[in-house]
Amino acid sequence: MDVKKALQRVVTKQLEEIGINLSRNTTTTGLTPKNEVLSLLRRIRPQDNGHKLIRVGGPGDGGYLIPDDVTGISECFSPGSNKLSNFESEIADRWQIKSYICDSIEEKPSDLTAFQDFTEAWVGPATDGENYISLTHWVEEKSQSQGDLILQMDIEGAEFLTVLAASKQLLKRFRMVVIELHFLEALKNRWAYDQIYLPFFDKLLKEFDVVHLHPNNCCGTWSYGDFEFPRIIELTLHRKDRSIYLRPVSSSRNELDYPCVDSSIDLSLNFSEFGNRITVEWD
């Protein structure tokens, strides 16, 4: 072990505990107080809302847990494909739901059917007429129904500004949202927390309940003093008017979970009833 680097990590963590920032990743306006970071992350503790969870899309990456409340959903909007369409294929086979997929042409899945429509574009906060299309513009252009929708989003960090740019009316069209969240270590940055993360979570959690949380085991964890959290997580959210009841769960682990990366150890989160604690468990 590099003794100098180990000592630097220890000193950095101790200084962070008293609000002094030495991290190159948080140089803009200093640190978000750790209690605020913890309080925000406690808000995404999963809830049992009375609907059992089912796995759609198979094991591994591209498969997700969603509430068994799919009947009546008309369409799925799925930005970010990474050449995978197993989720979209299964909802077509089981519920005859049409999916709209967008990504770069290099990431287009090879096994699409008439139930999957592909657009060569990246979803972002605004449409530029060339490479990017806003979620609002995309839904308005493609949707053939006034019914409920599914949003399944994995767009490598663009999810925050994309959701912030969407209207409340559009978000409420989605009965459920499956979204992968990236770069969560930037919660420590005061500017990023105030301008991006807090408004993002406020907007989503006003309309939806978190019903499942699964850490992506691809990229490890980040720390803030003695606190540790995954860098990337998958969230499943269910619109509040669909809930039967709400009961917080103590662990993010579900028997239907699979590691996103088979070659790496999986992890889950435990939520304590006292002390505002969240702990990582390596499975």
Secondary structure, 3 states (H helix, E strand, C coil): CCHHHHHHHHHHHHHHHCCCCCCHHHCCCCECCHHHHHHHHHCCCCEECCCCEEEECCCCCCCEEEECCCCCCCEEEEECCCCCCHHHHHHHHHHCCEEEEEECHHHCCCCCCCCEEEEECEEECCCCCCCEEEHHHHHHHHCCCCCCEEEEECCCCCHHHHHHHCCHHHHCCEEEEEEEECCHHHHHEHHHHHHHHHHHHHHHHHHEEEEEEEECCCCCEEEECCEEEECCEEEEEEEHHHCCCCEECCECCCCCCCCCCCCCCCEEEEECCCCCCEEEEEC
